[in-house]
Amino acid sequence: MKKNKARNGGMGFISVLTLIFIVLKLTNNISWSWVWVLSPIWISAILLIVIFLIIMIMGKIKKGHW
């Protein structure tokens, strides 16, 4: 008997937003720089790095290695 497994695929909010910005840029509906068109990707990457660093620092403080 096979079990039905739920799939959590598809595009996330950041991917959809980036795709929308790219389409708008390529169709000349916005005149933004490519830096801002791709900003959802780099902003989310920076946020993930900051969260990771905060977790690492808090772990070191908690263990008393700081």
URRA-V846008 format. One record per residue. N is the residue number from 1. BURIAL is 1 if it has 16 or more other ideal C-beta (glycine too) atoms within 10 Angstrom, else 0. Layout:
[[N | BURIAL] [N | BURIAL]]
//
This chain:
[[1 | 0] [2 | 0] [3 | 0] [4 | 0] [5 | 0] [6 | 0] [7 | 0] [8 | 0] [9 | 0] [10 | 0] [11 | 0] [12 | 0] [13 | 0] [14 | 0] [15 | 0] [16 | 0] [17 | 0] [18 | 1] [19 | 0] [20 | 0] [21 | 1] [22 | 0] [23 | 0] [24 | 0] [25 | 1] [26 | 0] [27 | 0] [28 | 0] [29 | 0] [30 | 0] [31 | 0] [32 | 0] [33 | 0] [34 | 0] [35 | 0] [36 | 0] [37 | 1] [38 | 0] [39 | 0] [40 | 1] [41 | 0] [42 | 0] [43 | 0] [44 | 1] [45 | 0] [46 | 0] [47 | 0] [48 | 0] [49 | 0] [50 | 0] [51 | 0] [52 | 0] [53 | 0] [54 | 0] [55 | 0] [56 | 0] [57 | 0] [58 | 0] [59 | 0] [60 | 0] [61 | 0] [62 | 0] [63 | 0] [64 | 0] [65 | 0] [66 | 0]]
//
